[in-house]
Amino acid sequence: MEENVFDVLKERGLIAQTTHEEEIRELLGKEKVTFYIGFDPTADSLHVGHFLQMVVMRHMQQHGHRPIALVGGGTGHIGDPSGRTDMRQMMTEETINHNCECFKKQLSKVIDFSDGKAIMVNNADWLLDLNYIEFLRDIGACFSVNKMLTAECFKQRLEKGLSFLEFNYMLMQSYDFLMLNRKYGCKLELGGDDQWSNILGGIDLCRRKDQTQVYGMTFTLLTTSEGKKMGKTQSGAVWLDPEKTTPYDFYQYWVNVDDNDVIKCLKLLTFVPMDKIREMEKWEGRELNEAKRTLAYEVTKLVHGEDEAERCKKTAEEVFAKGGVSDDMPTTVIPDAVGMGVLDMLVKTGLLSSKGEARRLVQQNGLSINDEKYTDPQGVVTADMITENGIIIKKGKKVYHRVVLN
């Protein structure tokens, strides 16, 4: 008997909440279900937080279900208040459309859009032409303000101020579910656990307007063992776009995850079989580094392809074996490096986001230059530092970077 995708997702620790657990499991076991996940075009690239959603879509698709990737060409004009302490920047229509195009390219690496196996839909198609009075009478009448104000996504914003613009977001996302159910027979909405209130709104709207039973399921947010969101580095988010985060830096991000997070990440973000992961759970010390390399390789392969994953793996091995030197290692060209403050050089490479952080790194003995500890926060780059390989910087125990002058 074919494995039920619900059991796969549950075993890997992906499911956070479900609206109707038994019904959803039964539905996924007996029919090919059309489901959707929404992506708001707030940037021109998806990031590691979105990647978890993409992995779920792939699991679902591999078990015969049909994903709808909904891009928020309409909701992107508003911005989702969930998980935010401030209001999002307003974007122009051109920016929103450009970002939607970038998403499709990245989603296509993980999800198969050929022959209608998955579809990409833009909610601008129905949201941008809405008549406000009709929408208020038809949809607004189905929502209780008292109930909306108890939603977690609004509660945390009420203290700092929630605009009426954002208050509409739940109605729009709920309307998306109604439209996708009517147009494509979509029965299930998936999303991060911060989307729970919005998903419930959509399920309730489908019941009130069309007497249709639809379902919702949320996923574990990608957090470290300390509860912090993963996918952030000192120089910003870890992006899926190779122009924003190089494949090597992306690979290194996963090699450097905390020992306590590696097994969880293997379960959530890769397709490594569970029996193999259970073996890895028994590993300790140096063996865990092997688990991290597996994680880095598998995630890089999904996002950037097998050739790129092989190249990153080879470069990382070379850097390690040769004490921090490889032709493919991350490199920054700084023509006027001689005479520049060492802290300025560190910031320019993107290894640290400010001189204050760079100073702390030096003071805490976390910096080596050309394999020697560097301890002078006032120091400048001298001609003596330039070797035939350039200036080799080592941050902490594992992060290598090269500076060349031309």
ABEGO torsion letter per residue (X at the ends): XBBBAAAAAAAAGABABBABAAAAAAAAAABBBBBBBBBBBABABBBAAAAAAAAAAAAAAAAGBBBBBBBBAAAAAAEBABGBABBBBBBBAAAAAAAAAAAAAAAAAABBABGGABBBBBAAAAAAABBAAAAAAAAAAABBAAAAAABAAAAAAAAAEBBAAAAAAAAAAAAAAAAAAAAAGBABBBBBAAAAAAAAAAAAAAAAAAGBBBBBBBBBBBBBAAGBBBGBBAAEBBBABAAABBAAAAAAAAAABBAAAAAAAAAAABABBAAAAAAAAABBEAAAAAAAAAAAAAAAAAAAEAAAAAAAAAAAAAAAAAGGBBAABBBBBBAAABGBBAAAAAAAAGABABAAAAAAAAAAGABBBGGBBBABAABBBBAAABBAAEBBBBBEAABBBBBBAX
